[in-house]
Amino acid sequence: MQRTYELMFIVRPDMADEDVDKLIGTLESNVTTAGGTVKHTERMGKRRLAYTVRKFNEGLYILLTLEGTGEIIHEVERRLRVTEPVIKFISVRVDEEHKRLEKIKALRATRVKRAPVAAAAPAPAPASAPEPAAEAGSAPAAATV
């Protein structure tokens, strides 16, 4: 079953652009040969890390959006684990989140269509309408003369 994943990894900040391109190309070819697809690749640039990782305070962030099976993701994670320039990585399955957001959008769309009808003010009660009967055990209503 094809699922959508986001794979973010951080490489050493002193890595050359050609080497980063080569690493990304290798990962993309690994995914495609395993039967998955790379939907989007985003190089987010150099950013400061929240804490020191392997004696680095900065790193180059790369985000890949992949479609494939869990086995493909496990293989890519294994390759990232043994690749020396990669400081950190994380993979997240996002297809369930997309389904949930689509449901919410659909519900909001149906509520917007019904909202003007439901927001109409209720019709005023006729003047000759009898007052509701008092409940048992409650004080009697004051009579008007």
Residue pairs with C-beta under 8 A, 6 or more apart in sequence:
1 69
2 36
2 67
2 68
2 69
3 67
3 68
3 69
3 70
3 93
3 95
4 39
4 65
4 66
4 67
4 93
4 94
4 95
4 98
5 65
5 66
5 67
5 68
5 73
5 91
5 92
5 93
5 94
6 63
6 64
6 65
6 66
6 91
6 92
6 94
7 63
7 64
7 65
7 66
7 73
7 76
7 89
7 90
7 91
7 92
8 61
8 62
8 63
8 64
8 89
8 90
8 91
8 92
9 61
9 62
9 64
9 80
9 86
9 88
9 89
9 90
10 49
10 53
10 59
10 60
10 61
10 62
10 86
10 87
10 88
10 89
11 20
11 23
11 59
11 60
11 62
11 85
11 86
11 87
12 56
12 59
12 60
12 85
12 87
13 46
13 56
13 58
13 59
13 60
15 60
15 85
19 85
20 43
20 60
20 62
23 83
23 85
23 86
24 41
24 43
24 62
24 64
26 79
27 64
27 76
27 79
27 80
28 38
28 41
28 64
30 75
30 76
30 79
31 37
31 38
31 66
31 68
31 72
31 76
32 38
34 68
34 71
34 72
34 75
35 68
35 69
35 72
36 66
36 67
36 68
36 69
36 72
37 66
37 67
37 68
38 64
38 65
38 66
39 65
39 66
39 67
40 63
40 64
40 65
41 62
41 63
41 64
41 65
42 62
42 63
42 64
42 65
43 60
43 61
43 62
44 60
44 61
44 62
44 63
45 60
45 61
46 58
46 59
46 60
46 61
47 58
47 59
47 61
48 57
48 58
49 56
49 57
49 58
49 59
49 87
53 59
53 87
53 88
54 87
56 87
59 87
59 88
65 94
66 72
66 73
66 76
73 91
76 91
77 89
77 91
80 86
80 89
81 89
131 141
134 140
134 141
